Amino acid sequence: MKIFKDKLYWYLMPPFFIISLIAFFVLPDSQYIAFLVILLFWVAYYMISYYLKRKREREQV
């Protein structure tokens, strides 16, 4: 799978994972907040991935 070879995924995953664990164990109603952190991770991943892909395409032209 491409996602496991992608450096961006591995750069973003540890900080979001740590924040998610902290949110789960420390904050009240933490299940919802931890799930929100996971959603934010995927949003950030796909937005940055899209931006980098567009940047590469513009440089080739």
N, C-alpha and C positions, 0 to 999 in steps of 0.2 A: 504494500500500500504506500502511496506517495506521501501520505500525511506523516508517517513515521520517519521518513527521510528528510522532511522539511525542517530546516534549522529554525525558522520562525516559530513553528509549533513548540520546539524545545526551549526557545528563549522565553516564550510567554507562559508556558505551562507551569513552571515552578513557582513564580510569584503568585499567580492566580490560585494555585493549589494551596499554598500556605495561607493566603488571605481567606480562602474558603474554609479551611480547617479552623482558623482563628474565629471566624464568624460563626461557625457551627458550634464551637464549644464555649464561646464567651458571651455572645449577644443573645438577648431574649428573642424568641421567635426565629431562632437561628436557622431552622431548616429552610425557610423561605429566603432568607438573606444569602445563605450559602448557595442555594439554587440560582439566585440572581447573579452571584459572582461567576458561576459557571456559564450562564448565558452571556454575561459581559465578556468572558474570555473568548467565546466563539464569535461574538460580534466583532471584537477587536481583531481577532485572527483573520477573519474574512475581509474586513475593511483594509487592514494593512496589506494582506495578500493581494487584494484587488488593486490597491494603489501601486504596489511594487510591480505588478504585472503590466499595468498601464504605463508606468515609467519606462520599463524595459522596451515596450513596443514603440514608444515615442522616440527612444534613443536609436532604434534600429532604422527608422525612417530617415 
